[in-house]
Amino acid sequence: MKKFWFPILCLLPLVTMIIRPSDVPFLITLSNRYFAFSAPVLLLCLFMWAVSDGTFDTFYGMWQRIGVRLFTPRDSQDIREPKKRLSQRIGRWYIKGIWLGVAWLLIAIICWLLGK
């Protein structure tokens, strides 16, 4: 069942077309729906890609060392190195989202070009 998630999700905007039709031409509406689905997925997954690349590791390490002292009394100042970097905590789940978002974006571009 894990192998069928990609084609099913690629057809999701098409299902929304059947449920809620529009007055605009079919291919233009389909292009708009695919773009509307791809934009948030791509934004989230590209941001997670930047985080997993190590962009915010310095900030995260500084917050782990200094941020603890902001909310605790002065007596218990425990300065320690973080156990894991933020980039190691993210994982690699965003890659599937990038592929899905790119597929939706390509379908949206093709539908827009055909409906023009």
C-alpha positions, -999 to 999 in steps of 0.1 A, spaced: 0 0 0 30 24 5 37 24 -32 3 38 -41 4 71 -22 20 91 -49 -5 84 -77 -34 88 -54 -22 122 -41 -15 133 -76 -52 128 -84 -64 147 -53 -69 181 -70 -88 163 -98 -112 148 -72 -118 184 -59 -128 194 -94 -155 167 -95 -168 176 -60 -169 214 -66 -171 224 -103 -164 259 -116 -175 282 -144 -139 288 -156 -127 264 -184 -118 229 -171 -80 230 -178 -75 264 -163 -94 255 -131 -75 222 -129 -43 242 -132 -53 265 -105 -63 236 -82 -30 218 -87 -11 250 -81 -31 257 -49 -22 222 -37 15 224 -47 23 258 -32 20 250 6 35 216 2 65 230 -16 69 259 8 69 236 39 92 210 24 117 235 10 119 252 44 125 218 60 152 211 35 169 243 45 166 234 81 179 199 76 209 213 56 221 229 89 210 265 84 196 269 119 221 246 138 240 275 153 208 292 165 195 259 179 227 251 197 229 286 212 192 283 224 200 250 240 229 265 259 217 300 267 179 297 265 177 274 295 191 301 317 164 326 307 136 306 324 154 291 354 169 307 385 205 319 384 217 291 407 211 263 383 230 275 353 237 243 333 257 250 302 259 219 281 262 210 244 230 199 227 227 161 222 216 164 186 217 191 161 185 205 147 194 192 112 197 157 126 163 159 143 144 168 111 149 135 92 144 130 55 106 131 52 105 163 32 120 147 1 86 129 -7 68 162 -2 92 180 -26 86 153 -53 49 156 -48 49 194 -49 70 194 -80 47 169 -97 17 190 -89 35 221 -101 44 205 -134 9 192 -139 -4 227 -132 20 243 -157 10 217 -184 -27 222 -178 -23 260 -179 -4 257 -212 -30 234 -227 -59 255 -216 -44 288 -228 
